[in-house]
Amino acid sequence: MNQPSGDEERASGRNVAAPMVRLVGTATAVMLVACMVALAWMVFAAFQPEFAHFASIELEIVIVMVLFASALVLVSVLALLETGG
């Protein structure tokens, strides 16, 4: 039985990674929205420091850095999946 290779499937227009791309795309969108919320929170915290802090400064920095690093990784993975790289 001849089964098409990955190149033949791409050439025929079928996207074998469509569910994965959709999942990563959704996760990326959620992460980017979380980053925008974190950015708005940082601006608010700069002007209202007595109301905006929920943890120590060090923990807040770690949370924001993890959010931004995760968003960067997800955007990179999504770009690779979309371009077939």
Secondary structure, DSSP 8 states (H G I E B T S, - for coil): -----HHHHHHTT--TTHHHHHHHHHHHHHHHHHHHHHHHHHHHHHH-HHHH--S-HHHHHHHHHHHHHHHHHHHHHHHHHHHT-
